[in-house]
Structures are given as C-alpha cells and as structure tokens.
Amino acid sequence: MSRVGIVALNTFREAVRDRVLYNLVFFALVMIAASILVGQISIGIEEMVIVTLGLSAISVIGLLIAVFIGVSLVSKEMEKRTLYALLAKPVRRWEFLLGKFGGLVLTLTVNTAAMAVGLFLVLSLVKQSDNPVAGPVLVAVYFILLKLALIVALALLFSCYTTPLLSILCTAGLYVAGLFVTEMRNFQSETMSRAMQSLLRGFSYILPNFENFDVMALAAHGRAIPKGLIAQNTAYALLYCAIVLAGAAAIFTRRNLK
C-alpha cells in the first residue's frame, strides 16, 4: 500500500501543476460568484438559485476534470515512456492503477472542497432563509464527489484497452445513460418487444446509477437528506468503484505494453 500511496501522491502533484486544472476551478468560482447577480434578479428565491447554480458549476467542472484527466492517466504515462520505468521497479500494475485512481480522487476532493468553500462564501453574503441549507448543500457536495469517483474509475477502465478519444466517448456515454436509469427500468412501449424491454431493464441494473446522487433540488430547498440515502450512496459508490477497478486491473495486467 505504500507503493500505491507514492503513485497517488505523484499523481496529485502532477495534477496540481496542471494550469488547466486551475483555470477550470477559477471558472467554477466565477460562476458561483455570478450566481449572486442572478439571485438578486430572482426576488425571494436568492438562496435556491445560488445553491442550484453553485452545485451545477461544481458538478460540471468536476465532471470535466474527472473525464479528461482520468482518461489521460494511463495514456499519458505510456506516451512519455515513464510507465515502463515505473513498472520496472517493484510496482505491480494494479498498484499503479489504484495509485492513479487515488491521486485523481484526492485532486478532485481538494478542488471540490475549494469550490464548496466559494459556494458557502457566496451564501454567507445572501440573507439566509428560515430553512438552513448548509447541511443539505454539504451532503450534495459529498454526493458529487462520490459521483466523480465513479467517473474516474470508469475512465481508467476504458483507458486500459482503448484510445483516449474512445475512452472519453465511452465514459461520457455511460454517464449520460446513468442519468436515465429509472426511465430505462420503467420504460414501456407497444412498438418494443418484451424481450427488448427486459434487456433494457436488465442493462439498467448494470449501468452506474447517477440519479441517486442528484439531490440538488433537496439542497436548494433546504430539505434534510435522509441518512439512509447517504449510507446507501456511499456503499454503492465504494462497491461499484471496487468492481470497476478490479476489471481495469485485470485488463491492464494482461495488456501487452510493448
């Protein structure tokens, strides 16, 4: 595990030095600050507008970081030929992948925390309503981070056996499909056979369910998020990430890097 930690720390340092990362975070903070102006236009619902726009900015920017940097974690090392020197040392391939995953998740945690602080600062400048929103917003940010960890795992999986462009497309496609899991399970159509409907329903249980992580509406209205949902989403994200990373490690271990 010490080797995993070293790889994770180096990945974090490389990501921190990336200027694009700072630009994205700065852009998110500007969007959060701009929500004050929008909130002033929306009389009586300033907090709701600011929370909605702020959480949306955190989610979108985090998604861009998770997909584009996550996909390049493996391919970038191969292009620079640094992967071969690293694997020549006593570092297993699964340790390399796990370290890359941990490093990017750590990077996303720091960036998400920075953007969340910006959101809370903006909220502090607005008159608070009777319903406290700090707790629900904090949980919503936590759910965004869990969602981003899932996306990083998927990006790593695809990057282990295909090109960066296809990895981006596959990861983005799974993310979009995961937003409509409930609709896929309940979809009924007279023009579609029962076999296809059953196949679609079964496929919905394999897809990552990103719908459960969307509590933006509850946070915007200051409604408490059930503790059961917090525990469920945490367990789901950990289990799904473990399965995806195990598959990525199995593929990457058998890949011919020559």
C-alpha positions in Angstrom: 0.0 0.0 0.0 3.0 2.3 0.5 3.7 2.0 -3.2 0.1 2.9 -4.0 0.4 5.9 -1.8 3.6 7.1 -3.6 1.9 6.8 -7.0 -1.2 8.6 -5.7 0.9 11.4 -4.3 2.9 11.8 -7.5 -0.4 11.8 -9.5 -1.8 14.5 -7.2 1.3 16.7 -7.6 1.2 16.4 -11.4 -2.5 17.3 -11.5 -1.9 20.3 -9.2 0.8 21.6 -11.5 -1.6 21.5 -14.4 -2.7 25.0 -15.3 -5.9 23.8 -17.0 -7.0 22.5 -13.6 -6.7 25.9 -12.0 -8.5 27.5 -14.9 -11.4 25.2 -14.5 -11.6 25.8 -10.8 -11.4 29.5 -11.3 -14.1 29.4 -13.9 -16.3 27.5 -11.4 -15.7 30.0 -8.7 -16.6 32.8 -11.1 -19.8 31.1 -12.0 -20.7 30.7 -8.3 -20.0 34.4 -7.7 -22.1 35.3 -10.7 -25.0 33.5 -9.2 -25.3 36.4 -6.7 -26.3 38.6 -9.6 -28.8 36.1 -10.8 -30.1 35.6 -7.3 -30.7 39.3 -7.0 -32.9 39.2 -10.0 -34.9 36.3 -8.6 -36.6 38.0 -5.7 -37.4 35.8 -2.8 -35.5 32.7 -4.1 -32.0 34.0 -4.0 -30.7 31.1 -1.9 -32.3 28.5 -4.1 -30.9 30.0 -7.3 -27.4 30.3 -5.8 -27.4 26.8 -4.5 -28.6 25.4 -7.8 -26.1 27.3 -9.9 -23.3 26.7 -7.5 -23.8 22.9 -7.3 -24.2 22.7 -11.0 -20.9 24.5 -11.5 -19.2 22.2 -9.1 -20.6 19.1 -10.8 -19.9 20.2 -14.4 -16.3 21.3 -13.7 -15.6 18.2 -11.6 -17.0 16.1 -14.4 -14.7 17.7 -17.0 -11.7 17.1 -14.7 -12.6 13.5 -13.9 -13.2 12.5 -17.6 -10.3 14.3 -19.4 -7.6 13.8 -16.7 -8.9 10.4 -15.8 -8.6 9.1 -19.4 -5.1 10.5 -19.8 -3.7 9.0 -16.6 -2.6 5.8 -18.3 -2.1 7.0 -21.9 0.0 10.0 -20.8 2.4 7.7 -18.9 2.7 5.5 -21.9 3.4 8.4 -24.3 6.1 9.8 -22.1 7.6 6.3 -21.6 7.6 6.9 -17.8 5.2 3.9 -17.3 7.9 1.4 -18.4 10.4 2.8 -16.0 7.9 2.7 -13.2 6.8 -0.9 -13.8 10.4 -1.9 -14.0 10.5 -1.2 -10.3 8.7 -3.4 -7.7 5.3 -1.8 -8.6 2.5 -4.1 -9.7 0.2 -2.9 -12.4 -2.9 -3.0 -10.1 -0.9 -0.8 -7.6 -0.2 1.6 -10.4 -3.9 1.9 -11.4 -5.0 2.1 -7.8 -2.5 4.8 -7.1 -3.6 6.8 -10.2 -7.2 6.5 -9.1 -6.4 7.6 -5.5 -4.3 10.5 -6.8 -7.0 11.9 -9.0 -9.8 11.4 -6.4 -7.6 13.3 -4.0 -7.2 16.1 -6.6 -11.0 16.2 -7.1 -11.5 16.3 -3.4 -9.3 19.3 -2.9 -10.8 21.1 -5.9 -14.4 20.2 -4.9 -13.7 21.5 -1.4 -12.3 24.7 -2.7 -15.4 25.3 -4.9 -17.6 24.3 -2.0 -15.9 27.0 0.2 -16.6 29.5 -2.6 -20.2 28.5 -2.6 -20.6 28.9 1.1 -18.9 32.3 1.0 -21.4 33.4 -1.6 -24.3 32.0 0.5 -23.0 34.0 3.5 -23.4 37.2 1.6 -27.1 36.5 0.9 -29.8 36.8 3.6 -30.4 33.3 5.0 -33.9 31.9 5.0 -35.6 30.1 7.8 -34.5 26.7 6.5 -30.8 26.1 6.9 -29.2 25.0 3.7 -25.6 24.4 4.9 -26.2 20.7 5.9 -28.0 19.7 2.7 -25.6 21.5 0.5 -22.6 19.8 2.2 -24.3 16.4 1.6 -24.9 17.4 -2.0 -21.3 18.2 -2.5 -20.3 14.9 -0.9 -22.6 13.1 -3.4 -21.0 15.0 -6.3 -17.6 13.7 -5.1 -18.9 10.1 -4.9 -20.2 10.5 -8.5 -16.9 11.9 -9.7 -15.0 8.9 -8.1 -17.2 6.6 -10.1 -16.5 8.5 -13.3 -12.7 8.4 -12.6 -12.9 4.6 -12.2 -14.8 4.2 -15.5 -12.4 6.5 -17.3 -9.5 4.4 -16.0 -11.3 1.2 -17.1 -11.7 2.4 -20.7 -8.2 3.9 -20.9 -6.7 0.5 -20.2 -7.7 -1.0 -23.5 -8.7 1.7 -26.0 -7.6 5.1 -27.3 -8.1 8.4 -25.3 -10.8 9.6 -27.6 -12.9 6.5 -27.4 -12.3 6.4 -23.7 -13.8 9.9 -23.4 -16.8 9.0 -25.6 -17.5 5.8 -23.7 -17.2 7.4 -20.3 -19.4 10.3 -21.3 -21.9 7.9 -22.8 -22.1 5.8 -19.7 -22.5 9.0 -17.6 -25.4 10.2 -19.7 -27.0 6.7 -19.7 -26.6 6.5 -15.9 -28.7 9.6 -15.6 -31.8 7.8 -17.0 -31.6 4.5 -15.2 -35.1 4.9 -13.7 -36.6 5.7 -17.0 -34.9 2.6 -18.6 -36.3 0.4 -15.9 -39.9 1.7 -16.2 -39.9 2.2 -20.0 -42.8 0.6 -21.7 -43.7 0.8 -25.4 -46.1 -1.0 -27.6 -43.6 -0.9 -30.5 -40.9 -2.6 -28.5 -40.9 -6.3 -27.8 -41.0 -7.7 -24.3 -37.6 -9.2 -24.8 -36.1 -5.8 -25.7 -37.8 -4.2 -22.7 -36.4 -6.9 -20.4 -33.0 -6.5 -21.9 -33.2 -2.7 -21.4 -34.3 -3.2 -17.8 -31.5 -5.7 -17.1 -29.0 -3.3 -18.7 -30.2 -0.5 -16.3 -29.0 -2.6 -13.3 -25.5 -2.8 -14.7 -25.2 0.9 -15.5 -23.9 3.2 -12.8 -27.0 4.8 -11.3 -26.0 8.5 -11.2 -29.6 9.5 -10.5 -29.3 8.6 -6.8 -26.5 11.2 -6.4 -28.7 14.1 -7.6 -30.1 15.8 -4.5 -29.7 19.3 -5.9 -33.4 20.1 -5.5 -33.5 19.0 -1.9 -30.4 21.0 -1.1 -31.7 24.1 -2.9 -34.9 24.0 -0.8 -33.0 23.3 2.4 -34.6 19.9 3.0 -32.8 17.3 5.1 -31.3 14.4 3.1 -32.1 11.0 4.6 -29.2 9.3 6.4 -30.2 6.1 4.8 -29.6 7.6 1.3 -26.2 8.8 2.4 -25.2 5.3 3.6 -26.6 3.7 0.5 -24.8 6.0 -1.9 -21.6 5.6 0.0 -21.7 1.8 -0.1 -22.9 1.8 -3.7 -20.0 4.1 -4.8 -17.4 2.1 -2.9 -18.7 -1.3 -4.3 -19.0 -0.1 -7.9 -15.6 1.6 -7.9 -14.1 -1.6 -6.5 -15.7 -3.8 -9.2 -14.7 -1.4 -12.0 -11.1 -1.0 -10.7 -10.8 -4.8 -10.4 -11.9 -5.1 -14.0 -9.4 -2.4 -15.1 -6.6 -4.1 -13.2 -7.4 -7.5 -14.8 -7.4 -5.9 -18.3 -4.3 -3.8 -17.7 -2.4 -6.8 -16.2 -2.9 -8.8 -19.4 -2.2 -6.0 -21.8 0.9 -6.2 -23.9 2.7 -2.8 -23.4 5.4 -3.4 -26.0 
